[in-house]
């Protein structure tokens, strides 16, 4: 990400390890792994709740997984003056070629999505 922008995204790594991947103007052109393995995404075909708070004044990112706080870290410095522009959903399997992709159809379901200025 270049210029005066920031983003956070949830990612999971080997073994369903959760993390927040953060891009800020203070970083290089690549994101920064925050909290790798601080929680695990449960691959159990059940609905789970994940919440994230980004305090733009302090750069503090807090994550709750199934209502348990699993991460709290000052990881997004310098974003206080950058306006919030919206939310973007995507899925990405990583890598730079087709070998990273699945060999069968995958599905992701999102429901009861909300954006606010306080924890729900």
Number of C-alpha atoms within 10 A of each C-alpha: 15 12 9 13 17 22 20 19 16 14 19 17 14 8 11 14 16 23 24 24 19 20 23 24 18 14 16 11 12 12 17 17 16 22 18 16 17 15 19 17 17 13 10 7 6 6 12 12 12 14 17 19 17 20 16 17 12 15 18 16 20 18 23 17 17 12 12 12 15 16 20 17 14 13 21 26 18 18 21 13 10 12 11 12 9 7 10 7 6 6 8 8 14 12 9 8 8 10 10 11 14 9 8 5 6 7 5 6 5 7 7 5 7 8 12 7 8 6 9 8
